[in-house]
Amino acid sequence: MTEILKTLRLFLLLMCHHPEVQTRLKAEVDTIIGTERFPCPEDRKWMPFTQAVMLEIWRYGSQTPLSIPHLCQKNVELDGYLIEAGSVIFPNLYAVHHDEVTWGDPWEFRPERFLNEAGELLPSDHILMQNVIPFSVGKRECPGQDFARSRIFVTMTSLMQRVQVVPPKNSNLPPADPRLYSKAYPMTEPQFECRFLSRENIII
């Protein structure tokens, strides 16, 4: 639950900093969901840009920088390095999500990186999709990730359906750069205020 709240808080901060992304999200919500019903998890498959925003938030923020520890059960050679049996390994998700070789511009918030030229979500075997792993991978991946993904999607789209998120009037908006987050674990983005402006013509 903590990770869901942290993702949504970062979402609000990023929407204040990137109104162009928020505008595009609203357009997709209006087209697919409209204003006469609530969003549901099944809408996600028809909303590639919204999915791209979720992926980019997880990649960019990487609020849980290390995955749970793994025990190496046999000697393994990886890229010329010997990992001896019995070694405890802490997968560095933060490093994976900000590797310049993979991402090119890892410190830029750019959801479009997960879309092809037709605006469709990249296939699951694409190198970028393979390297965004907020819930870890393999047998030790987070068992609650399906719940987290669906709750975050529904909350994000419900907000975009009803309100516009804008910076505060009387205080400065802190930067969203993850390099400035606190070093606590999980990492914490700066505290901030924002405003919700009701959208017009919302029936529900």
Secondary structure, 3 states (H helix, E strand, C coil): CHHHHHHHHHHHHHHHHCHHHHHHHHHHHHHHCCCCCCCCHHHHHHCHHHHHHHHHHHHHHCCCCECCCEECCCCEEECCEEECCCCEECCEHHHHHCCHHHHCCCCCCCHHHHECCCCCECCCCCHHHHCCCCCCCHHHCCCCHHHHHHHHHHHHHHHHHHEEEECCCCCCCCCCCHHHCECCCCCECCCCCCEEEECCCCCC
